Amino acid sequence: MPGNGNERRTGQEIRFRLNGVERSVPLRPDRNLLYVVREELGLTGTKYGCGEGECGACKVLVDGVATRACKTPIGEVAGRSVTTIEGLANGLDLHPVQRAFLEAGAFQCGFCTPGMIIAAVSLLQRVPAPNEAEVRAAMDGNLCRCGGYLRILEAVERASRLARSPSGRIR
Amino acid sequence: MSGTAPLPFDLLPPTERPYFDRLGPGLVAVLPPSRPGPGGWGRGGPPHGGAWVHVGEDGKARAFSGKVEVGQGTRTALSLIVAEELRLPLESVELTMGDTDLCPWDMGTFGSRSMPDAAEHLRKAGAAARSVLREMAADRFGVAVESVELADGRARVRGRDVASSMQYGDLVRGLRRVEVVSPSATPTPPSEWTRAGHAALDAGARDVVTGQRRYTSDLSVPGMLHGKILFPPTLGARLRKVDLSRAQAIPGVTAIHEGELIAVAAPDLLTALAARKAIRAEWESPAQPSESEIVAYLRAHPAEGEDFWDVVHHATGDVRAAFASAPISLRETYTTAYIAHVPLETHAVLASWDAGRLTVHVGTQTPFRARDALADAFGIPPSSVHVIVPPTGSGFGGKHAAELTRDVACLAKAAGRPVRVVFSREEEFTQAYFRPLAVVDIRSAMEKDGTITAWQFEVLNAGSAAASLPYRVPNQKIDNQPADSPLAQASYRALAASANNFARESHIDELAERVGADPVEFRLRQLADDRVAAVLRAVAERAGWVARPRPNRRGAGRGAGIAVGLEKGGRVATFAEVEVHEDRALELVRIVTGFECGAIVHPTNLRNQVEGAAVMALGGALFEAVHFEGGRILNPRLSEYRVPRFRDVPPIEVVLVDRRDLPSQGGGETPLIAVAPAIASAIYDATGSRLRSLPLTPFGTVP
């Protein structure tokens, strides 16, 4: 039976990089990465949607790969690099995927957007110029209940062109 | 006590509100409420709390609306309206929504009323403010009002150069003027719009893509506790006994049992979960009808109407006589399942008490109703309750109820600390309410030439929206019968309209086939509304509709269907093409959907709404259904309740008909209602299987 969180301290700490900054948190078996990021480290851009890895709202990059934070025990990120939606932009310069989502107006309520953007960043790092079927397949684990899927496909396509354009602009 | 707490603006007379203490000096234009307070529907539409716009020394306009933004895009649409009237760039308009201390009283954000009501009120307030600014500028410049031109936040004398112009901020410097808007204020006609009616990016988009937008579930305040509620294990279960002692023994935990509420609060969520688990409770579960017998159960349990679940009886002509003499008649029953809203952000509430005043952050669609409910529950005046609606991760009609808000406030009071409760997904499925299951019985009669002569329509348990007939039929009888639903049910995006439109349009298709008529031609011949006919023609043309007097019914292959709808002032037509594979697997090939809602205020957003509506509707049409047994929800998880994903969404072509000559209507709901019948008709065309129950293909194949 899970007791009071305070009783479960193992005394061990784990270290990982979060948005480029070295962090150290207590290693507790009942904490997943989503809980640590949102509740303990106060980064609320990563969202809770289902807690069972079905909606993708909690996706973060772990060593560059989109990962469902709600299914990731905190111990698994020891020594690794985690990037949340807050860590994507370089100062005021938005990441091309963020820019594309903004310019394409690819959100309605916006709650799924951080997870969508993380999934798209991960895909474009692997496949810089995906076709539509590849985007759909790679992002099928991300839900948008507002039904903005076609606008999101447009945004990912736009991001792909932005990222590959030397000027960072597209016609 | 709360001697210094500000009185909510809506509880003060329009000219006596402390506008300038809160907003700084400037000009306020205020449209008075339709009546002093909340009440019944007046003659000129629903009651409203008016509108106000403040133009400040920074040259910006601050506008206020009691409507809320839950992702449907009205924030930007309403801001565009204000920008238009005040001749300001969109960035110079700040719109506050759903804050009960500052915003006009509002009955709630539902029924597609934001455009016809809130936008109209803001247009008038904006127009009045513009006219005062113009008069003030004329005074300053020493010219006639007609010579003054307002553009981009500046006033100037027509013909003179920009250098001699004056910013709004300078015009209103030091001013504390309240202008009461006359109901006859004349806003800019849509045909002259330069900002409204044009593409715009949503305000706050940057916060969304950077993860900075803070939803209720993201908020925390110093000293905040995390709450969890212990819910009954089955529907209607009664508490036999409860023992909180093991929960209370956990350090930092507050555990309460007040009325029907059993809840805990703890410094962190995991401790709260552990504390809830430590409560010993015994329940008595009454017998509940099962899913397999639900239609018979609802038929056997009619209920009195209440609220918008009104009993509606409408009759013209003599259906009985028409049925007796008709050469062709048809009688069929159509049903829809209970479905869930599944807002991606689950219900969340943050409540805190300060010197007897309650502040609640909650993603509710009815903030003023929540304020009144809270005031009632705690025996305090409404002025002692402040409801704030932060950005909300969608609602779809699912975020109306005030119970959770009250429960969290109760927990915060007992704990003496602010408390936040965020539903788990399972709680969202089991503790929120559903879209009602609908049973629609239709009986119709027709001449041999296809003229419909009688129409008898009885809807059970869903409501009357879109039950009225957009076709010319001389003898009609339309009845809406509420029922005693075992599952909690209430508002849903296009709730009854989806069911009633599915039934009616499916039935129309069946009638067309009986007389060998093309479904488009059959409808055009009998439609009583030119605007519906125009949208149907536009969609048929865009889709490349080929006249089809007889469905193909080959058992497999391609099929096409089309349906129309008229509801909440909007006109919709949807075309669907499907492919049914040899193994009966269904594939949506494409959707073309046309929509007309008068003058379009925010075209980019309307397109998103229409497209999103098609996606949401295809979930309910094809596979969404809540399963239940013995008072338990059997599929309260996203792994078990399927909502549309990328793979489910076909190409969707949107045809928007912009009628600048007609008042703007809402666009969030009506675009859903023709999707299911169009798909059902396409499946019939391909296979010959006439499916009369939603969801049509719960297992992905055509039954």
Interface residues (C-beta under 8 A of the other chain):
Chain A: M1 P2 G3 N4 G5 N6 D30 R31 Y35 R38 E39 G42 L43 T44 G45 T46 K47 Y48 G49 C50 G51 E52 E54 C55 A57 T84 I85 E86 L88 A89 L94 Q98 R99 F101 L102 E103 G105 F107 Q108 C109 G110 F111 C112 T113 P114 I117 V135 R136 A137 M139 D140 N142 L143 C144 R145 C146 G147 G148 Y149 L150 R151 L153
Chain B: V70 G71 Q72 G73 L201 D202 A205 R206 V208 V209 T210 G211 Q212 R213 R214 Y215 S217 D218 S220 I250 P251 G252 D268 L269 L270 T271 L273 A274 K277 V342 P343 L344 E345 T346 P391 T392 G393 S394 F396 V422 S424 R425 T604 N605 N608 Q609 E611 G612 A613 A614 V615 M616 R637 L638 S639 V643 P644 R645 F646 R647 V649 P651 I652
